[in-house]
Each structure stands twice: as C-alpha cells, then as structure tokens.
Amino acid sequence: MEKNNTRLDVYKKLFDTFYPSLCVFSSKYTNNLESSKDIVQEIFIKIWNDKLLLNDDDNVKAFLYTAVKNKSLDFIKTKEFKAKTSLQPETLNELTSQSYFEKQVLIEETSRLVNEAISTLPYKCKRIINLSLKGLENKQISEELSISLNTVKTQKRIAYQKLRPLLKGAYLLLINLFF
C-alpha cells in the first residue's frame, strides 16, 4: 500500500507541476484549450495505467512535451479538427517542425518557471507583479489596489530582488528563445 501511495504522490506532483503548462503548450497546436486539456489528461491517464516510472526530471519533461506534441498533432489531423478550422498545408508544416516544437517547449518551460517563482512571493508583491505582467503601469496598479505609487515601486523592487536568484536558471531558456 505504501508503494502505491508513493507512486500516487509522485504522479500527483508530476500532474500539479506540468498540467497547466502542457495544456497551454498543446493549445498552441490545437487553438482549443478544452481539446488541449483532454489531450493532456489522456497522456496522464496513459502514464498512470501503464505504470510508467518517471523519475529523471529532464527525461520527464522531454517525454511529456513530446507525447503532448504528438497527441496534439494527431488531433489536428482528425476530421473533427478539420471541420472546425481551415488549416493551410504551410501552417501544418510549421506546426510539425522541430524548431516550432523546441520554441514552444522553451516558452512553456520559461513561463512555468516564472509562475513558480512568482508563487513564492509574499501576497502583496505577487499581486503587484501579476498586475504588472498584465501590462498595467505603476500608477494604474496603485489606483486599482488603492495604495501609494511609492508602495508599488517598493513592492516591485522587493519582488525583483526575490525573483532574481530564483530565475537564474531561466536566463538560459530566455537566451535560447530570443537568439
């Protein structure tokens, strides 16, 4: 029973860590978040049913993103998808290319790391950073939260100081993404 509990804990952690990013990743192919959620859930069900052991972090990420990509590509080749959209052959070629896949994985991994780091911030810092990421300027944030402009600036500075060491590993991902 304890072995099954451990397996369940590992599976739950894996699901909690990757499910949101994989859904967004899949939706880059399908343009449909609901279908993408189904695709990702199918992958996790297969992992559970086949009792796949996924311990090595890098191999897990590679396996999950590749499985979701393949399942998403299978989906866009179905009659159901073709009936809803008019996908041009050039677009399908782009979606199936290795460079598109790598770029999308980098985007989702970077996003996951940034969101993970932001979730560790104190509540006030987290709210301000999230509003800032949504495109609001300091003045708009101060008005929306009914706090002073200086408080917004101070909280952002605190947040950046806390995020910088947490996101050191993401620098390489960002560099690969843009160069």
Secondary structure in CASP SS format (residue, H / E / C, confidence):
PFRMAT SS
TARGET T0000
AUTHOR 0000-0000-0000
METHOD secondary structure of the structure
MODEL  1
M C 1.00
E H 1.00
K H 1.00
N H 1.00
N H 1.00
T H 1.00
R H 1.00
L H 1.00
D H 1.00
V H 1.00
Y H 1.00
K H 1.00
K H 1.00
L H 1.00
F H 1.00
D H 1.00
T H 1.00
F H 1.00
Y H 1.00
P H 1.00
S H 1.00
L H 1.00
C H 1.00
V H 1.00
F H 1.00
S H 1.00
S H 1.00
K H 1.00
Y H 1.00
T H 1.00
N C 1.00
N C 1.00
L H 1.00
E H 1.00
S H 1.00
S H 1.00
K H 1.00
D H 1.00
I H 1.00
V H 1.00
Q H 1.00
E H 1.00
I H 1.00
F H 1.00
I H 1.00
K H 1.00
I H 1.00
W H 1.00
N H 1.00
D C 1.00
K C 1.00
L C 1.00
L C 1.00
L C 1.00
N C 1.00
D C 1.00
D H 1.00
D H 1.00
N H 1.00
V H 1.00
K H 1.00
A H 1.00
F H 1.00
L H 1.00
Y H 1.00
T H 1.00
A H 1.00
V H 1.00
K H 1.00
N H 1.00
K H 1.00
S H 1.00
L H 1.00
D H 1.00
F H 1.00
I H 1.00
K C 1.00
T C 1.00
K H 1.00
E H 1.00
F H 1.00
K H 1.00
A H 1.00
K H 1.00
T C 1.00
S C 1.00
L C 1.00
Q C 1.00
P H 1.00
E H 1.00
T H 1.00
L H 1.00
N H 1.00
E H 1.00
L H 1.00
T H 1.00
S C 1.00
Q H 1.00
S H 1.00
Y H 1.00
F H 1.00
E H 1.00
K H 1.00
Q H 1.00
V H 1.00
L H 1.00
I H 1.00
E H 1.00
E H 1.00
T H 1.00
S H 1.00
R H 1.00
L H 1.00
V H 1.00
N H 1.00
E H 1.00
A H 1.00
I H 1.00
S C 1.00
T C 1.00
L C 1.00
P C 1.00
Y H 1.00
K H 1.00
C H 1.00
K H 1.00
R H 1.00
I H 1.00
I H 1.00
N H 1.00
L H 1.00
S H 1.00
L H 1.00
K C 1.00
G C 1.00
L C 1.00
E C 1.00
N H 1.00
K H 1.00
Q H 1.00
I H 1.00
S H 1.00
E H 1.00
E H 1.00
L H 1.00
S C 1.00
I C 1.00
S C 1.00
L H 1.00
N H 1.00
T H 1.00
V H 1.00
K H 1.00
T H 1.00
Q H 1.00
K H 1.00
R H 1.00
I H 1.00
A H 1.00
Y H 1.00
Q H 1.00
K H 1.00
L H 1.00
R H 1.00
P H 1.00
L H 1.00
L C 1.00
K C 1.00
G C 1.00
A H 1.00
Y H 1.00
L H 1.00
L H 1.00
L H 1.00
I H 1.00
N H 1.00
L H 1.00
F H 1.00
F C 1.00
END
